[in-house]
């Protein structure tokens, strides 16, 4: 049986498959991606799964259920990373899924068991996330073929260089009839479990996100010759807007972040005439997210009006909130309850502020998620860390959750 120590050792093996000798970087359709797929395939085969790589570059393994050709319960996460990554975001979920499949290799299941390592959750190379899981969900957009990486390589060319046939991308798609559901184990990427001294939690919903480019337009004028009462300083207005974003979001249950601020003309002796800023807005429900946007927009428009500025808004991303299926939530809750992470009460339910492959998979099947504690909530950083005891409890919980799913499926027939 694969132990928590063995799971962590496998994560360390994946760490060595990096484009850089100084940091972990493994992005979509690269030699490092291919090597990670091959290594994961070897673990899948050892666990009794039949491995294959799909036409989107995702790595799969399958074990039939009590009869050939049954719909599959899919366990998995992603194998790609952000630049200068940690060791566990995504990879831990894939390796745990393989370990659980090995534990259940002789179980009499009323469905096939599949494990997937998605090739592109982060979007670090081509700027659009979830390419692997969107292909599986059947939501591939042909316009993505023209996406280019930082070196100018289009996605279509990267597929060919990787040994994939772009014309076959549709063959990666699964149908609802082929699937029982999707379960993903993932580090929390937040501090809630650690603050509660809990190893595990279950996900209630995955954040609905909207992203905007806000342009505050004023007038560029000489910094020395323009008195304050004559200034229409775009940067000062944008700065006030940034503070307002934090103030209003902190008072709500939403998360709002200004991640980039660019100023024009950007000279030391010129009053800024234009400031462009990004806004990332997330909430547990679409209604909360959209209500916060209405509030933020009204506040920023008021700031601009008082300062003689103009606001332009471009929305460049919208993803709906994805609730986890109640029956899969319950399977995960009961799975956690089968471990010694009971604490002082029931397992913790958390909404995920970060996006996951489960968001894409929800277009084709019902989803559930198990969260594991990570040190100080740190993720997307080399400081990402987990405890062996949490991984051990996570393995027990995920295995028990699969068996709870099996009991629920049996109860339907």
C-alpha positions as CSV (number, residue, x, y, z in Angstrom):
1,X,0.0,0.0,0.0
2,X,1.3,3.4,-1.0
3,X,1.9,5.4,2.2
4,X,1.9,9.2,2.8
5,X,5.7,9.1,2.9
6,X,5.8,7.4,-0.5
7,X,3.3,10.0,-1.9
8,X,5.6,12.9,-0.7
9,X,8.6,11.1,-2.2
10,X,6.8,10.9,-5.5
11,X,6.1,14.7,-5.4
12,X,9.8,15.2,-4.9
13,X,10.5,13.1,-8.0
14,X,8.2,15.3,-10.0
15,X,10.1,18.3,-8.6
16,X,13.1,17.2,-10.6
17,X,11.2,17.5,-13.9
18,X,11.7,21.2,-14.3
19,X,12.7,23.6,-17.1
20,X,15.0,25.4,-14.6
21,X,17.7,23.9,-12.4
22,X,17.0,26.6,-9.8
23,X,13.3,26.5,-9.5
24,X,10.3,24.3,-10.3
25,X,8.7,25.2,-13.6
26,X,6.7,22.7,-15.7
27,X,4.3,24.2,-18.2
28,X,2.1,22.8,-20.9
29,X,3.4,20.8,-23.9
30,X,7.0,20.9,-22.9
31,X,9.6,18.2,-22.5
32,X,9.1,18.4,-18.7
33,X,5.3,17.9,-19.2
34,X,6.1,14.8,-21.3
35,X,8.4,13.4,-18.7
36,X,5.9,14.0,-15.9
37,X,3.3,12.1,-17.9
38,X,5.6,9.2,-18.4
39,X,6.6,9.0,-14.8
40,X,2.9,9.3,-13.7
41,X,2.0,6.6,-16.2
42,X,4.6,4.2,-14.6
43,X,3.0,4.8,-11.2
44,X,-0.5,4.2,-12.7
45,X,0.6,0.9,-14.2
46,X,2.1,-0.2,-10.9
47,X,-1.2,0.6,-9.2
48,X,-3.1,-1.7,-11.6
49,X,-4.4,1.0,-13.9
50,X,-4.1,0.9,-17.7
51,X,-2.4,4.2,-18.7
52,X,-2.9,6.3,-21.8
53,X,-2.3,9.9,-22.9
54,X,-5.4,11.6,-24.4
55,X,-5.3,13.9,-27.5
56,X,-5.1,17.0,-25.3
57,X,-1.9,15.8,-23.5
58,X,-3.6,14.7,-20.3
59,X,-2.3,11.5,-18.6
60,X,-4.9,8.9,-17.7
61,X,-5.2,5.5,-16.1
62,X,-8.2,3.2,-15.8
63,X,-9.2,0.1,-13.9
64,X,-12.5,-1.5,-14.9
65,X,-15.2,-2.1,-12.4
66,X,-17.1,-5.3,-11.8
67,X,-18.0,-5.4,-15.5
68,X,-16.1,-3.9,-18.5
69,X,-17.2,-0.6,-19.9
70,X,-19.0,0.8,-16.8
71,X,-19.0,4.6,-16.3
72,X,-16.0,5.9,-14.4
73,X,-15.5,7.8,-11.2
74,X,-12.5,10.1,-12.0
75,X,-9.9,11.1,-9.4
76,X,-7.2,13.6,-10.3
77,X,-5.7,17.0,-10.5
78,X,-3.0,18.7,-12.6
79,X,0.7,18.1,-13.2
80,X,1.7,21.5,-14.6
81,X,3.0,24.4,-12.4
82,X,3.4,28.1,-12.3
83,X,6.9,29.4,-12.7
84,X,8.9,29.1,-9.4
85,X,6.3,26.8,-8.0
86,X,5.8,24.7,-4.9
87,X,5.8,20.9,-4.8
88,X,2.1,20.2,-4.0
89,X,-0.3,22.4,-5.9
90,X,-2.0,19.9,-8.3
91,X,0.7,17.2,-8.2
92,X,-0.2,16.1,-4.7
93,X,-3.8,15.4,-5.8
94,X,-2.6,13.3,-8.8
95,X,-0.2,11.2,-6.7
96,X,-2.8,10.8,-4.0
97,X,-5.3,9.6,-6.6
98,X,-2.9,7.0,-7.9
99,X,-2.2,5.8,-4.3
100,X,-6.0,5.4,-3.6
101,X,-6.4,3.5,-6.9
102,X,-3.7,1.2,-5.7
103,X,-5.4,0.7,-2.4
104,X,-8.6,-0.2,-4.1
105,X,-7.2,-2.3,-6.9
106,X,-9.0,-5.4,-5.6
107,X,-12.2,-3.6,-4.5
108,X,-15.5,-4.7,-6.1
109,X,-16.7,-1.3,-7.4
110,X,-19.9,-0.6,-9.4
111,X,-18.0,1.7,-11.7
112,X,-14.6,2.0,-13.4
113,X,-12.0,4.0,-11.5
114,X,-9.9,6.5,-13.5
115,X,-7.1,8.8,-12.5
116,X,-6.1,11.8,-14.5
117,X,-3.2,14.2,-14.4
118,X,-4.3,17.3,-16.4
119,X,-1.7,19.0,-18.4
120,X,-2.6,22.6,-18.1
121,X,-4.5,24.0,-15.2
122,X,-2.4,27.0,-14.5
123,X,-2.3,28.6,-17.9
124,X,1.3,29.6,-17.3
125,X,2.4,29.1,-20.9
126,X,-0.4,30.3,-23.1
127,X,-2.3,32.6,-20.7
128,X,-5.6,30.6,-20.7
129,X,-6.1,28.2,-17.8
130,X,-7.7,24.8,-17.7
131,X,-6.9,23.8,-21.3
132,X,-6.6,20.1,-20.4
133,X,-9.7,19.8,-18.4
134,X,-11.7,21.9,-20.8
135,X,-10.8,19.6,-23.6
136,X,-12.1,16.7,-21.5
137,X,-15.3,18.5,-20.7
138,X,-15.9,19.2,-24.3
139,X,-15.7,23.0,-24.0
140,X,-12.7,23.5,-26.2
141,X,-12.7,26.8,-28.1
142,X,-11.1,26.6,-31.6
143,X,-10.0,30.2,-31.1
144,X,-7.4,29.0,-28.6
145,X,-5.3,27.5,-31.4
146,X,-4.0,31.0,-32.1
147,X,-2.8,31.6,-28.5
148,X,1.0,32.1,-28.4
149,X,3.5,31.7,-25.6
150,X,6.1,34.2,-24.6
151,X,8.4,33.0,-27.4
152,X,5.7,33.4,-30.1
153,X,4.9,29.7,-30.5
154,X,1.2,29.2,-31.2
155,X,-0.7,26.5,-29.4
156,X,-1.4,24.6,-32.6
157,X,2.4,24.3,-33.2
158,X,3.0,23.3,-29.6
159,X,0.5,20.4,-30.0
160,X,2.3,19.2,-33.1
161,X,5.8,19.5,-31.5
162,X,4.5,17.5,-28.5
163,X,3.4,14.7,-30.9
164,X,-0.3,15.5,-30.7
165,X,-2.7,15.9,-33.7
166,X,-4.7,19.1,-33.2
167,X,-7.4,17.7,-35.5
168,X,-8.1,15.0,-32.8
169,X,-8.7,17.4,-29.9
170,X,-12.4,16.5,-29.9
171,X,-11.5,12.9,-29.1
172,X,-10.4,14.0,-25.6
173,X,-14.0,15.0,-24.7
174,X,-16.0,12.7,-22.4
175,X,-19.8,12.5,-22.2
176,X,-21.9,12.6,-19.1
177,X,-22.9,9.0,-19.7
178,X,-19.3,7.9,-19.4
179,X,-18.8,9.4,-16.0
180,X,-20.1,8.9,-12.4
181,X,-18.4,12.0,-11.1
182,X,-15.1,13.7,-10.4
183,X,-13.3,14.0,-7.1
184,X,-10.2,16.2,-6.6
185,X,-7.9,16.3,-3.6
186,X,-5.9,19.6,-3.4
187,X,-4.1,21.7,-0.9
188,X,-6.3,24.5,0.5
189,X,-4.1,27.4,-0.8
190,X,-5.4,29.3,2.2
191,X,-5.1,29.5,6.0
192,X,-8.5,28.3,7.2
193,X,-7.7,24.7,8.0
194,X,-4.4,25.6,9.7
195,X,-6.1,28.3,11.8
196,X,-8.6,25.6,12.9
197,X,-5.9,23.0,13.5
198,X,-7.6,20.6,11.1
199,X,-6.0,18.4,8.5
200,X,-8.9,18.2,6.0
201,X,-11.9,20.0,4.8
202,X,-14.5,19.7,2.1
203,X,-15.3,22.2,-0.6
204,X,-18.8,23.6,-0.9
205,X,-18.3,25.7,-4.0
206,X,-15.5,27.0,-6.2
207,X,-15.3,30.7,-6.6
208,X,-17.1,32.5,-9.4
209,X,-14.7,35.0,-10.8
210,X,-14.8,38.2,-13.0
211,X,-11.8,40.1,-14.2
212,X,-11.7,43.7,-15.5
213,X,-9.3,46.3,-16.9
214,X,-10.2,49.6,-15.5
215,X,-8.8,52.8,-17.2
216,X,-8.9,56.0,-15.2
217,X,-8.5,58.9,-17.7
218,X,-7.4,62.4,-16.7
219,X,-5.1,65.0,-18.3
220,X,-1.3,64.8,-18.6
221,X,0.2,68.2,-17.7
222,X,3.5,69.7,-16.4
223,X,4.1,68.7,-12.8
224,X,5.6,72.0,-11.8
225,X,3.4,74.3,-13.7
226,X,-0.1,72.8,-12.9
227,X,-1.6,73.9,-9.5
228,X,-3.6,71.3,-7.6
229,X,-6.9,72.8,-8.3
230,X,-6.3,72.5,-12.0
231,X,-5.0,68.9,-11.9
232,X,-6.9,65.8,-13.2
233,X,-4.4,63.3,-11.9
234,X,-5.4,59.8,-13.1
235,X,-2.9,58.1,-10.8
236,X,-4.3,59.7,-7.6
237,X,-7.8,58.8,-8.7
238,X,-6.7,55.2,-9.4
239,X,-4.9,55.1,-6.0
240,X,-8.1,56.1,-4.3
241,X,-9.9,53.4,-6.2
242,X,-7.4,50.7,-5.1
243,X,-8.0,51.7,-1.5
244,X,-11.8,51.6,-2.0
245,X,-11.6,48.1,-3.5
246,X,-9.8,46.8,-0.5
247,X,-12.1,48.6,2.0
248,X,-15.4,47.4,0.4
249,X,-14.2,43.9,-0.2
250,X,-12.9,43.4,3.3
251,X,-16.3,44.4,4.7
252,X,-17.9,41.7,2.6
253,X,-17.5,38.0,2.0
254,X,-15.9,38.6,-1.4
255,X,-12.3,38.8,-2.5
256,X,-11.2,41.7,-4.7
257,X,-7.6,42.2,-5.9
258,X,-5.9,44.9,-7.9
259,X,-2.9,43.0,-9.3
260,X,-1.4,45.5,-11.8
261,X,-1.3,49.3,-12.2
262,X,0.2,51.0,-15.2
263,X,0.6,54.7,-15.6
264,X,1.0,56.9,-18.7
265,X,3.0,58.8,-19.6
266,X,5.0,57.7,-16.6
267,X,7.5,60.5,-16.4
268,X,8.7,61.9,-13.2
269,X,7.8,65.5,-14.0
270,X,4.3,64.9,-15.7
271,X,1.0,64.7,-14.0
272,X,-0.3,61.2,-15.0
273,X,-3.0,61.4,-17.7
274,X,-4.0,57.7,-17.6
275,X,-3.9,54.8,-15.2
276,X,-4.8,51.3,-16.1
277,X,-5.5,48.8,-13.4
278,X,-6.7,45.2,-13.2
279,X,-9.4,43.9,-10.9
280,X,-9.9,40.3,-10.0
281,X,-13.2,39.7,-8.2
282,X,-14.3,36.4,-6.6
283,X,-17.1,35.2,-4.4
284,X,-18.8,32.0,-3.3
285,X,-21.8,32.8,-5.4
286,X,-22.3,34.7,-8.6
287,X,-24.9,36.9,-6.9
288,X,-22.4,38.0,-4.2
289,X,-19.7,38.6,-6.8
290,X,-22.0,40.6,-9.1
291,X,-23.4,42.6,-6.2
292,X,-19.9,43.5,-5.1
293,X,-19.0,44.6,-8.7
294,X,-22.0,46.9,-8.8
295,X,-20.9,48.4,-5.5
296,X,-17.3,48.8,-6.6
297,X,-18.2,50.3,-9.9
298,X,-20.5,52.9,-8.3
299,X,-17.8,53.8,-5.8
300,X,-15.0,54.2,-8.4
301,X,-17.3,56.2,-10.7
302,X,-18.0,58.5,-7.8
303,X,-14.3,59.0,-7.2
304,X,-13.7,59.8,-10.8
305,X,-16.6,62.3,-10.9
306,X,-15.3,64.2,-7.9
307,X,-11.8,64.4,-9.4
308,X,-12.8,65.3,-12.9
309,X,-11.7,62.0,-14.3
310,X,-13.4,59.5,-16.7
311,X,-13.6,55.7,-16.1
312,X,-13.6,53.1,-18.9
313,X,-14.3,49.4,-18.0
314,X,-13.5,46.3,-20.1
315,X,-14.5,42.9,-18.7
316,X,-12.0,40.3,-20.0
317,X,-13.0,37.2,-18.0
318,X,-16.1,35.7,-16.4
319,X,-16.4,32.2,-14.8
320,X,-19.5,31.1,-12.9
321,X,-19.3,29.7,-9.4
322,X,-19.3,25.9,-9.4
323,X,-21.1,24.3,-6.5
324,X,-19.9,20.8,-5.5
325,X,-22.6,18.2,-5.8
326,X,-24.3,17.6,-2.4
327,X,-24.0,13.8,-2.7
328,X,-20.3,14.1,-3.4
329,X,-19.8,16.6,-0.7
330,X,-21.4,14.1,1.7
331,X,-19.1,11.3,0.4
332,X,-16.1,13.6,1.2
333,X,-17.6,14.5,4.6
334,X,-18.0,10.9,5.5
335,X,-14.5,10.1,4.2
336,X,-13.1,12.8,6.5
337,X,-15.1,11.3,9.3
338,X,-13.5,7.9,8.8
339,X,-10.1,9.4,9.7
340,X,-8.9,10.6,13.1
341,X,-9.3,14.3,12.0
342,X,-12.6,14.7,13.8
343,X,-11.4,17.5,16.0
344,X,-14.1,19.2,18.1
345,X,-16.9,19.0,15.5
346,X,-17.9,18.2,12.0
347,X,-15.5,18.5,9.1
348,X,-15.0,22.0,7.9
349,X,-16.8,23.2,4.8
350,X,-14.9,25.8,2.7
351,X,-15.5,27.7,-0.5
352,X,-12.5,27.6,-2.7
353,X,-11.1,31.1,-3.6
354,X,-8.9,29.5,-6.2
355,X,-9.9,27.9,-9.5
356,X,-9.4,24.2,-10.1
357,X,-9.9,21.6,-12.9
358,X,-13.1,20.6,-11.1
359,X,-14.6,23.9,-12.5
360,X,-14.1,22.7,-16.0
361,X,-15.2,19.1,-15.3
362,X,-18.5,20.4,-13.9
363,X,-19.6,21.0,-17.5
364,X,-19.7,17.2,-18.1
365,X,-20.2,15.6,-14.6
366,X,-20.8,16.3,-11.0
367,X,-17.8,17.3,-8.9
368,X,-16.5,17.1,-5.3
369,X,-13.3,18.3,-3.6
370,X,-11.2,17.4,-0.6
371,X,-8.9,20.1,0.8
372,X,-5.7,19.4,2.7
373,X,-4.0,21.8,5.1
374,X,-0.9,23.6,3.8
375,X,1.6,25.5,5.9
376,X,0.5,29.1,6.5
377,X,-1.8,28.9,3.5
378,X,1.1,29.5,1.1
379,X,0.8,28.3,-2.5
380,X,2.3,29.2,-5.9
381,X,5.6,29.5,-4.1
382,X,8.6,27.3,-3.2
383,X,7.6,27.7,0.4
384,X,4.5,25.5,-0.2
385,X,4.5,22.7,2.3
386,X,2.3,20.0,3.8
387,X,2.5,17.6,6.7
388,X,2.9,13.9,6.4
389,X,0.1,13.3,8.9
390,X,-2.3,15.5,6.8
391,X,-1.4,13.5,3.6
392,X,-2.0,10.2,5.5
393,X,-5.4,11.4,6.7
394,X,-6.1,12.7,3.2
395,X,-5.4,9.3,1.6
396,X,-7.7,7.6,4.2
397,X,-10.4,10.2,3.5
398,X,-10.2,10.0,-0.3
399,X,-10.3,6.2,-0.2
400,X,-13.3,6.2,2.1
401,X,-15.0,8.8,0.0
402,X,-14.6,6.5,-3.1
403,X,-16.3,3.7,-1.1
404,X,-19.1,6.1,-0.1
405,X,-19.6,7.0,-3.7
406,X,-19.7,3.3,-4.5
407,X,-22.4,2.7,-1.8
408,X,-24.4,5.7,-3.2
409,X,-24.2,4.3,-6.8
410,X,-25.3,0.9,-5.5
411,X,-28.2,2.5,-3.8
412,X,-29.5,3.9,-7.0
413,X,-29.6,0.6,-8.8
